[in-house]
């Protein structure tokens, strides 16, 4: 066996697939989701990120993007080396704010562009059930909301 190689026993072990599974940390998963979204959002307007200073613009499109983890489930038994596979699940939510009085055509186009980008996204984080909805007036803005369920795997 080469340097750093491990074995779980005499027979072909399950642990080889568990340890070789593509895995990602929570921070990497959140960064991946935010990057996928920000790439599709482009120069549409400023983005408010969680727990970061942000000044709400007066009369321009802007959005707030958040990640909400819901559950993490163990999806395999422990292998002989002590590794387990966990599935992490939750919702990726984008609240989009469009200035009132400008109609909704732009909001529909942006919402559909974002939804399609997340549906097509390929990485260690998968998006499912991507939907958007018209929420309505919110102060000086008209809000649309995009929601996508996400899933990724961790091995620990």
Residue pairs with C-beta under 8 A, 6 or more apart in sequence:
1 7
6 15
6 19
6 81
7 13
8 14
8 15
8 16
8 79
8 80
8 81
9 80
13 79
13 80
14 76
14 77
14 79
15 79
15 80
15 81
15 83
18 76
18 79
18 83
18 84
18 85
18 155
19 79
19 81
19 83
19 155
21 85
21 153
21 155
22 124
22 153
23 124
23 153
23 154
23 155
24 32
24 124
24 125
24 152
24 153
24 154
25 154
26 69
26 88
26 154
28 124
29 88
29 124
29 125
29 150
29 152
30 67
32 123
32 124
32 125
33 67
33 92
33 125
33 127
33 150
34 49
34 65
34 67
36 117
36 118
36 121
36 123
36 125
36 127
37 65
37 92
37 94
37 114
37 117
37 118
38 47
38 65
39 117
40 113
40 114
40 117
40 118
41 47
41 63
41 110
41 114
44 61
44 63
44 110
45 57
45 60
45 61
45 62
45 63
46 54
46 57
46 60
46 62
46 63
47 62
47 63
47 64
47 65
48 54
48 56
48 62
48 63
48 64
48 65
49 65
50 65
50 66
50 67
56 62
58 140
59 99
59 140
60 99
61 96
61 97
61 98
61 99
61 106
61 110
62 96
62 97
63 94
63 95
63 96
63 97
64 94
64 95
64 97
65 92
65 93
65 94
66 92
66 93
66 94
67 90
67 91
67 92
67 93
67 150
68 90
68 91
68 92
68 93
69 88
69 89
69 90
70 89
70 90
70 91
71 88
71 89
71 90
72 86
72 87
72 88
72 89
72 154
73 86
73 87
73 89
74 84
74 85
74 86
75 85
75 86
75 87
75 153
76 84
76 85
77 84
78 84
83 155
83 156
84 155
84 156
85 153
85 154
85 155
86 153
86 154
86 155
86 156
87 151
87 152
87 153
88 151
88 152
88 153
88 154
89 149
89 150
89 151
90 149
90 150
91 147
91 148
91 149
91 150
92 118
92 127
92 147
92 148
92 149
92 150
93 145
93 146
93 147
93 148
94 114
94 145
94 146
94 147
95 135
95 143
95 144
95 145
96 107
96 110
96 111
96 114
96 143
96 144
96 145
96 146
97 138
97 141
97 142
97 143
98 104
98 106
98 107
98 110
98 141
98 142
98 143
98 144
99 140
99 141
99 142
100 137
100 140
100 141
100 142
104 134
104 142
107 134
107 142
107 144
110 144
111 132
111 144
111 146
112 132
114 132
114 146
115 130
115 131
115 132
115 146
115 148
118 127
118 130
118 146
118 148
119 127
119 130
121 127
124 152
124 153
125 150
125 151
125 152
126 150
126 151
126 152
127 148
127 149
127 150
128 148
128 149
128 150
128 151
129 147
129 148
129 149
130 146
130 147
130 148
130 149
131 146
131 147
131 148
132 144
132 145
132 146
132 147
133 144
133 145
133 147
134 142
134 144
135 142
135 143
135 144
135 145
136 142
136 143
137 143
